[in-house]
Amino acid sequence: QVQLVESGGGLVQAGGSLRLSCVASRSIFSINTMGWYRQAPGHQRELVAGITSGGSTNYADSVKGRFTISRDNAKNTVYLQMNSLKPEDTAVYYCAAVRGAPYRWGQGTQVTVSS
């Protein structure tokens, strides 16, 4: 069973940037899709961005043009570059392995954007 560990969260001012990392315990080459999700207090967990093994990406409308997802199969790592952060981006961000639906989650990393 693959284990996922996120890092890179923190406190940042609005307009700032953060890069989240998700390191897997084994090769992610065979994992079709890796995704970043987030959950804010009082809200359901939502998809932020996904990337397939072929490099195809998809983004939530709310982050298009600001966030970029990438994967480095050689390092078993998925990244989420977040620019132009807004207070509404504040949430716990989770990495997930996806096969139709997420089947493995990381523990999450907190991102807080101050106004």
N, C-alpha and C positions, 0 to 999 in steps of 0.2 A: 504494500500500500504506500503510495507516494505521500510524503509529508511536505507541507508548504509552510514557509516562514516568511512573513512580511517584515519589512523595516523601512525607515525613511520618513515616517510621519513626524509631526511636530506642530509647533505654533508658528504661524507666519502672518504677516500683515496682508491686507487686501492688495492685490496687484503683484504679490510675490510668487515665488515658484518653489516647488518641492519635487523630488524624484523618489518614487516608491520602488522598492525592489521586492521580488518574491523569489526566494531560492527553494528549489525542489530537492528532495532527498535522493532522487534518482533522475535519470535522463527524462527530459520532457519531449524528446524527439517524437515519441510515439503518441503523445497526448495531442489529440486533434485540435482542441481549442483550449486556450487559457484565457481567463477573464479576470477583470477587476470589478468588484461590486462595492457598494457603500451603503451604510445604514445610518441615518441621522436619528436622533431621539424622537420617538413618536411617529416614525415613518417606517415603511417596509423597506427591506433590502432591495436595492435596484442595481441593474447592470450599468456600469460606467463605460466599459470598453472591452472588446474581445479581440483575440488574434488567433488565426488558425495556424496549423503547421506550415502552410504554404505562404503565410505572411499576409493574408487578407485580414482587414481590420473592420470593425464597426464600432460606432460610438453613440452614446446617448446624445440627443439633440442639445441638451444643456451644457455639454462639454466640447462639442465639435469646434475645432479651431483653436482650442485652448489646451487640450490634453492629447498626449500621444502615447500609444501603447507599442511596445516592441518586445521581442524575445531573442535571447541568445541561447540557442540550444546547446552550444559547447559549454556554457557555464550553468546550464540548467536554471536559467533565470529569466524572469519576465519583469519588465519595467513599466512604470507609468510616470511619464513626465507631465507635470501639471504646471501650467503657466497662467498668468493673469487670474490668480485665485480670487474667489469671491467668498464672502461670509457664508453664503448658502452652500458652499462646497464642504463646510464643516460636517464631518461624519467619521465613523470608523470605516476604514477601507479594508476590504478582504480580497485576497487572491483565491482563485478557484480553478480546479481542473474541470473541464466541461465535456460531457458527451451527451448532447441533446439538452441535458440539464446539468447543473453543477453537481459533482459527486464527491468532491474533496475540497475542504476549505482550510485556509490558514486561520491563525488566531486573531488576525486583524491588527491594524495600526491606526492610531488616532491622528486625524488631521483637523486642526483648528485654525480657522482664518478669522482674524480680528479686523474690525472695520476702522 
